[in-house]
Amino acid sequence: MKVSIRQRIRYRVDNALARGLWVVLIWLAGLTAVFVSVVAFAIWISGVGPGDSGTSFSEGIWLAITRSLDPGTFSGDEGSRFRLIMLGVTVIGIFLGATIIGLISSSIDSRLEELRRGRSMVVESGHTLLIGYSDKLPVIIAELVEANRSERGRAVVVLTSHDPVEVTQEIRRDVKDLGTTRLVVRAGAPTRLNDLARVSPRTAKAAIVLSEDGADSAAEVVKVVLGLDRLIGPDGECTIVAELDNVDVAEGLRQVLGKRLITVTPSQVVARITAQVSRASGLGAIYQELLDFDGDELYTRVVPPELHGMNFGQLVLASSASTIIGVQKANGQVLVNPTPDCMIEAGDSAIGIAEDDSVFVLDRVPAAWQVDDDRVWKPLPARTERALVIGWSPLAPLIVRELETHVARGSELVILIDDSSHELDDVMADLQRLDLSNQVVSVRTGDPISRSSISAVLEDGPYDHVMLLCDRENFGVDQADARVLLTLMQVRTAFQQPQGNVVAELLDPNDVELATQGDRDDFIVSQRLISLLLAQLSQSPHLVAVFDDLFDSDGTAIALHPASRYLPNGKATFDDVVAAARAWGVVVIGYRSASATSRPDCLPGGVRVNPTKEEVIDFADGDQVVVITNTR
């Protein structure tokens, strides 16, 4: 095909124009310079100037420029030939000026739209990255805002494949006050290295990788984590916290990335918390208090030299305003609730509960103390319990297995399933694989949202605990949560036993408020807890072993013990309670008393966590202390 010169020129021009604004402006500047030079040369050669008198070439350039930039200038010109030439110069100058102004305006609009759509580079350091999109996003950002309130200049950067304008609006709707935190939202595919590089992971403090709904969510998380690891480099300090529900995949990634990666398995965490908090009302509020940044949380503090050589039994009394629960040894080993005679050495750090890092100080030097070996201590015996589970989901076997570690032989578990959604034989097979020895399981069939089915199973009570599970396999998030909310309302109406408590699982953190009712201390387990845990680990990665221990069925646990087990009824300081309990393998972190319900700093159910050592408590029958114990 024969190509004409005109086509070639047009092709070259099109390619040049397509390269961007600056190329176009350079072309226009060159064209304007040529035009001005030609006009100036013509004026100079023809001898046409103001008043039709001759002028120099340089003066012609000035005349052409001023008439091009200011259309009103030529109105004062004299001489018919000069006026005619300057009129033409002005008309052409108007077109050139309008073109340049239009291009600049269009470029500014495009740049603003690009910024609005989150396509620009992030230049931050010490920021926290949130990669991906889920219902957990606003909750995590709210927690990070709380964590950053004592600091200025911190940023939270979100990278998502969703529309950044909509994401920003959603976050602003749920997080009203950003405090001292800057929110930056960028659009891009998290699995692409170029998009990941735009949010500066190498200079970030931590990166949280969220698992989005979908069959390929685990694969996407793996790609994002590997991409972050490559961009951070071997000498980078950014901690990666990834949400992964596949245990094998999570273990494989940890083996590859080592200590840089922290994985959270939501199903296991939710199952263990559900089982643990179901056994006593008030435990759920304690777990939430330790996980969120509003109130008391966990910190570490290097033990000063004057406390070296002491034992852990002394160390628990070394802080007047904080509660010490463990020790991080100099080699990195974490010991939650170690034995009282565990020696404190140089380089060790105390792990404690405090209102803020700034108030966690070891400001006391306790007196020498040793365990009284003449005192015989018997752990609280496990008791037989009756529990009811309404609904079935992949979490159910994990919850049943966790309950097995808490109850005595002869306990009973009743499960109500919807036989229209789940095969009874499949459920029985799942239960048989658990090889239960402490619990006798009976399975009932019926509609979990039917009043008659719920009333029928509750009439076979009493039950010590009732757990409501979301059917995430057969229903979407909204419908599954709606069914649990309906069941919860009916259970609350029918289940009036004062010694029992209700724990419900919800998928959407935004639905938790709908389940909260008056002064009831029923606990709602939702993905909000996972959001809190992700935020905590991103800011305090050194606490991962502490949370692993608390949430592990084989580790320590938070429990409520009778206060009379440690002290007689009457008035005592919290310092007295900690000192009395330290010899018996538990660490006291708070108390539960009917007299404390009126306190503004009290958790639901009259629970106080981390009171000062000088706080006076008037213990009465039925009061309890909150402990961390190895004997469950």
PyMOL commands that set and color helices and strands:
alter all, ss='L'
color gray80, all
select helices_A, chain A and resi 5-17+21-46+50-52+57-69+73-76+80-116+137-147+164-174+193-197+201-203+217-232+247-260+266-277+283-291+305-307+312-315+357-359+395-404+424-433+451-458+477-494+509-515+527-539+541-551+563-565+574-584+594-596
alter helices_A, ss='H'
color red, helices_A
select strands_A, chain A and resi 128-131+155-160+182-187+206-209+239-243+261-264+297-302+323-328+334-336+349-354+386-390+411-417+439-445+465-468+501-506+523-526+557-562+570-573+586-592+607-609+616-619+624-629
alter strands_A, ss='S'
color yellow, strands_A
deselect
rebuild
show_as cartoon
